[in-house]
Amino acid sequence: MTTSETPSPCCPRCGTPLRKDAPEGLCPRCLAGVNFATDSMFTGVGSPLPPPPIEEIAPHFPQLEILSCLGRGGMGVVYKARQKSLDRLVALKLLAPEREKDPEFSDRFAREAQALAKLSHPHIVTVHDFGQAGGFFFLLMEYVDGMNLRQLLQHHKFTPEQALAVIPPLCEALQYAHDRGIVHRDIKPENLLMDKDGRLKVADFGLVKMLGEEADEKPVGTPRYMAPEQKDDPGRVDNRADIYSLGVVFYEMLTGELPSQKLQPPSRKVLIDVRLDEVVLRALEKEPSLRYQQASEIQTRLETIAGDRRAIPPVMSPPRPPATLPEPKPMTDAELLEAARRKVAGPSMMLMIVSVMTYGGGLFSALVGMVFFGFLGNLVHQFATMVGLFLVGGGVCFYTLLWGFIFLAALRMRKLRGYGMGVAAGILAMVQILMQVSVSILFSPSLLISGAVSLAVLGAGVWTLVVLTSDDVRRAFRLVANGPGALGQGAVTAAAPAAPVADSPSELRRRASIPGIGLMVTGSLNFLILMGLVGIIGLRSFSHGGFSPVWRLALLLGAGLLVIGLPSLLMFLGGLRMRQLQGRGLAITGAICAMITPPGLLIGVVFGIWALVVLARGWPEAMATADGSVSVAGRIPVPTSEPSSMAASASVESKKNVLTPLVIISLLLVCLAGVGVGVGGSVWFLGKARRDESLARQAAQTGPEAPALELSGRVTDAATGQPIRNARVARIFMGRGSDRPVLPVWTDEAGHYVLPTWDEPQTVNVTAPRHHASEAVFAANASPPSRTGELNFTLQPRDPLLPPEQVSTVQVPAALVQLTVLEQFLNQTKSTLARFPNSTAGSGELHEAFRAWHAFNAAVKDSELELPWDMIVAIEQAMKLADRPTEARVWLEQLPIAGIKGIVKERRERLEKLLQPEAGAATPATPGQ
Amino acid sequence: MPASSPSAPAASPLFLTTRWSIVLAARDKASPEAGRALGSLCQAYWYPLYVFVRRQGHSAHDAQDLTQEFFARFLEKDYLAAAEREKGRFRTFLIVALKRFLLNEWDRVRAQKRGGGMLHATLDSEVAENRYHDESAESLPAEQVYERRWALTLLEQALARLRADYEQGGRREEFEHLKSELTSPRGDVDYRRIASHLGMTEGAARVALHRLRKRFRQCFREEIAGTVATPAEVDEEVRYVVSVLARD
């Protein structure tokens, strides 16, 4: 890089310190400021003369007192001035000094300026006067004390609400001008002024047209805000070009960025109402006919969107009114219902989709879990098996209930029924995420449904809650539940948003019914399980030698009753009282107990949340203080003044009569199934555990650190059958494919496993927890490496019930073993890849193979075996990705398996040739060095 | 410095097919064209990677080894085969591949033992270390340093092309005088001074600066075009690089 002649320490423009290696001695930051876009004019060329100083122009405007130069825009120079006669501040805009002698321009200027001066709108900068003075064309305009939108945008990012406040007045102004045949042609943040009171003023209307095609290659307007047709064919431009530019401004305000070529909806970038996407994208349609045809349409649409929740903060005509909600449009019942239906359609559909997906996924993963654990059952600790079983049993039960509930709630929500259920489903969907996360921390993440689904569930939950808590949706639900007229007037006004309309007791009773039953069922179930557990544990402790005193059982029972039994009772009573519309406190307590008391919380969480939602929505006791008409006895008389709602509730009642038993029965069945699996799993597990315990007891008799496995072995020369002196045993490792680390059995200071001498049969102790003898694999590396030897091991499990086992003899040196294992690995990989060409189905097997290879490779790393490094890279890569088999596969598929096999074969032959004569030459008299 | 010599003839037309897209397209068959394209890309953009490696806490010596090794491996096409998922930007692909490579330092030892390490790219590591010491962005995380370095390298490449362009046309002096105006905001340029320096009229100076800017813009866009897969991505990448440069 050539050094610049005079490297200055700081950039003269932005003041950033310049580094020695700044390219060409230029400040990179300022270079980045160069306009790199292809389609815009280049800023350096033909730049206008510096603005004329005040002294120079003042003589031409005797009626004005020129105060300061406000700046220059693309169109000319603007000065702040005081109009002496009226003593008001004005903005003086001087245009195109070079055009003074152009008669055509002069005519056009006059024509356009007259049209502009006729525009009188609170959101358009007023043109007071125009003319020609001292060689300048000038416009005298209203002075706006404030900032332009560009400056505001640079100061801070707009919130969606702020952005939404700007657009409607802009639409008004545009519509007003468009109605008079004036197109702005250069809507951009620089031209949108905001005065100190926050009023929007659109400046420079029609200036572009007035100035015409001024520069030769300069497009008219500002490229980034220009509609496509404005660039291609300026003659075609109509009011819809302004709408496009408005779209760009809107997009920029929402996202802080200009729309890129590949237009992304703003809601992808920021958290906004997705319906705004539609507005922005439609304004930004490339084809004018697809855009909004009128600015007022945009305004109307935005008001509809914002109307539901909070109407657009008004930036209304001056003087600005205090921030109040605008006059709500009265809505009829039908409209309200229609709007609410539209609103809940999205979240409910999403809830339904995620519930089906997650339920399916959950069952699938449970199934996979079962297969997986079953497959490895003899390897993995029994605990894992038991957990797997519980996972399956409890999981199926829980999942069915949870997702069934959410699905049902979504279904009802679409009919604007079951408000409480809907809210509970929303909360559950969110709570469920926590469970998913905790489960995925506990178990292998690969077993779980992908994170995307989880996120979707969370999103669905949040969306549901947001929609359901909006006032009009709540009113719509109430309307459906209570029948027409329940809201007082035929028309609903948005003015009284939160005032709750009293729910009829029958409605309340209907709501409280199912969660109440659920609480009762949960309570009973907990109690049953408690009894079952106590029974099992008690039986077991009795059968176990019979030493357990009776008080131990009693203590167990007492503790269980306290921890599970009491909350269960509370749940039951809470549910009961809730159904009678009594005992709100008790019901709340019961609901909370149901959510936290194991093991029933699996279903209790559903009913607990549901019950809490129902309780939070309104309760007779709370109402009693309000109107005093509720009898204290708890039996709430249905007010006779509501015949229609009574009829409605009667029909609901009769439906409920059919529904309730069905619901109860099915719930009970699901629960019983869960209990069955749980108890069955426990019994099975306890049986397993017993055997474990007997092993442990025996181990305990020989000391706390005593091994569970006994191993003895010796190294003999395969050729002569003689024992080898000073043989170094490099590796012994255990486990099929060994998912356990190499056992540190015999180590010297250097970390090698060393047996001093193995010329005698020896017994060594190996701690091998959780392994069966039959699964041990041994490999040893004898020293000197050229000698072939044999290791004979006897495995004696500590459990006397198990017979001792003679374990296979393994050839040394390890290089040969390694080759064999490698060959097996390659074969397995090849066949797996062949069997599952395009799916991830074989991933599990590959995974296994990698593990085997990895463990082995680690064990014999220092052997003589030389492999091509690219293969090692590929295998290592695959290994590193072993938790992500699909990616590992990518690496593995690159393995030139045939080539490697050739290499392996050739190495093997060479090794064997090398070993043959030496093995023969070795004599019993000189074993080793 | 060899690394920053313009790698493609400055007169080459606007890229329809970018260098990186040639490489991507030729992933499977070893075409010499792709090899050359990749070689020139690596030659030009190795320094940001070196900085990244250094920032990862490797010593200068190790960083040199690692960067060289990485490129050697890279040029031997081992990594390219995995380019499937990183298709798109050369910038992101390089850093992903490098991170992967660094994860496997073990491989390096292996590879050297097995007679890898044949270098195709000649990287001037001493200059690199000197430059690295001049870096002042000490507090930034490695990724950001990389991005920033990348952006600066792009600028350097573009400016080097620009300079080569002018020098080829025998207009070196014009370049030296005008280049500092590249960063001037419009209206701030003292054309009179330039004109008197270069012995031309003010109007001519205006035109000359305009041309320089236009050519610089072109060079910069071309340079970026060389590192993306499709022409459609150029604008976005330009925006990104500019945002990186404007960051601090």
Interface residues (C-beta under 8 A of the other chain):
Chain A: M1 T2 E5 C11 R13 T16 P17 R19 K20 D21 P23 E24 G25 L26 C27 P28 R29 C30 L31 A32 G33 V34 N35 F36 A37 T38 F42 T43 G44 V45 G46 S47 P48 P50 S260 Q261 K262 E866 P868 W869 D870 I872 V873 E876 Q877 K880 V890 W891 Q894
Chain B: M1 S4 D78 A81 A82 E84 R100 L103 N104 W106 D107 R110 A111 K113 R114 G116 R131 D134 E135 S136 A151 L152 L155 E156 L159 A160 R163 E176 K179 S180 E181 L182 T183 S184 P185 R186 G187 V189 R206 L209 H210 R213 K214 F216 R217 F220 R221 A232 D235 E236 V238 R239 V241 V242 L245 A246 D248
